[in-house]
């Protein structure tokens, strides 16, 4: 039996927009997309990491009341949520691919602390670091 973390939730203001961004621009793949009434369970995964999914969660019913959902959307849009990290073999090449796919970098690749890293934000405001670890 496999044990460990299987899904990490990422708050997004629009699941369809987030799905399109992550699949068509970043290169993730859909794992699960099912509905139960107004609730949609939508997960994606990095193609090289099938044991971990990102749950694209839209604040609102049935998970959150209207006031909480509004507050969460505002926090995400400000970039206040914890950042996400993607490890890559070649930060510059990954950034070039992402830019060509329409992703706007908010930090160009820079060498520091023995690594090379860059950054972007998704359409909801979630921050990502792309890190090429030093060898």
C-alpha positions in Angstrom: 0.0 0.0 0.0 1.3 3.5 -0.9 1.1 6.1 1.8 1.8 9.8 1.8 0.4 13.1 0.5 -1.7 12.5 -2.6 -3.5 15.8 -3.3 -2.6 19.4 -2.4 -5.3 22.0 -2.8 -4.7 25.2 -4.9 -7.3 27.9 -4.6 -8.4 29.3 -8.0 -11.0 31.8 -8.8 -12.2 29.9 -11.9 -11.6 26.2 -12.4 -12.0 26.2 -16.2 -9.5 29.1 -16.6 -7.1 27.4 -14.2 -7.5 24.1 -16.0 -6.8 25.7 -19.3 -3.7 27.5 -18.0 -2.2 24.5 -16.2 -2.8 22.0 -19.1 -2.3 24.2 -22.2 0.4 26.5 -20.9 2.3 24.8 -18.1 2.0 21.2 -19.4 0.2 19.5 -16.6 -2.4 16.7 -17.3 -5.9 16.2 -16.0 -6.2 13.4 -13.4 -9.8 13.8 -12.3 -12.7 16.0 -13.3 -16.0 15.0 -11.8 -19.1 16.8 -10.5 -21.5 16.2 -7.7 -24.2 18.8 -7.9 -22.5 22.2 -7.6 -19.2 20.7 -6.4 -16.5 19.9 -8.9 -13.5 17.7 -8.0 -10.8 18.8 -10.4 -7.2 17.5 -10.1 -4.2 17.8 -12.3 -0.7 16.4 -12.1 2.7 17.0 -13.5 3.3 14.2 -16.1 6.5 13.1 -14.5 5.0 12.9 -11.0 1.8 10.7 -11.1 1.6 10.2 -7.4 0.9 13.8 -6.5 -2.1 15.8 -7.7 -3.0 19.5 -7.4 -6.7 20.0 -6.6 -7.9 23.1 -8.3 -10.4 24.4 -5.8 -12.8 27.3 -6.3 -13.8 29.0 -3.1 -17.5 28.8 -2.6 -20.4 26.4 -1.8 -20.4 23.7 -0.6 -16.9 24.2 0.9 -17.2 27.8 1.9 -19.9 30.3 2.7 -20.1 33.5 0.5 -18.2 35.7 2.9 -15.3 33.2 3.3 -15.2 32.6 -0.4 -14.9 36.3 -1.2 -12.1 36.7 1.4 -10.2 33.7 0.0 -10.5 35.0 -3.6 -9.1 38.3 -2.5 -6.2 36.7 -0.7 -5.3 34.5 -3.7 -5.5 37.4 -6.1 -3.0 39.3 -3.9 -0.6 36.4 -4.0 -0.9 35.8 -0.3 -1.2 32.1 -0.5 1.9 29.9 0.1 4.0 29.6 -3.1 4.3 26.4 -5.1 7.6 25.0 -6.3 8.4 23.0 -9.5 11.8 21.4 -9.7 13.2 21.2 -13.3 16.4 20.0 -14.9 16.9 23.3 -16.9 15.3 26.4 -15.6 16.1 28.6 -18.6 14.8 26.0 -21.1 11.6 25.5 -19.0 11.1 29.3 -18.8 11.5 29.6 -22.6 8.9 26.9 -23.1 6.5 28.5 -20.7 6.9 32.0 -22.2 6.4 30.5 -25.7 3.1 29.0 -24.4 1.9 32.3 -23.1 3.0 32.2 -19.4 4.3 35.6 -18.1 7.3 35.3 -15.9 7.5 37.6 -12.9 11.1 36.7 -12.3 13.6 35.8 -15.0 16.0 32.9 -14.2 18.7 33.9 -11.8 21.5 31.9 -10.2 21.6 32.1 -6.4 22.2 29.9 -3.4 23.7 27.2 -5.7 20.4 26.9 -7.7 18.8 28.7 -10.6 15.3 29.9 -10.1 12.5 31.9 -11.8 8.9 32.7 -11.1 5.4 33.1 -12.5 1.9 33.5 -11.2 -1.2 31.6 -12.4 -4.4 33.5 -13.5 -5.7 33.4 -9.9 -2.6 34.9 -8.4 -0.9 31.8 -7.0 2.9 32.2 -7.1 5.2 29.5 -8.5 9.0 29.1 -8.3 10.8 27.1 -10.9 14.0 25.7 -9.4 16.9 24.0 -11.1 18.8 22.6 -8.1 22.5 22.8 -8.0 24.4 19.7 -8.7 
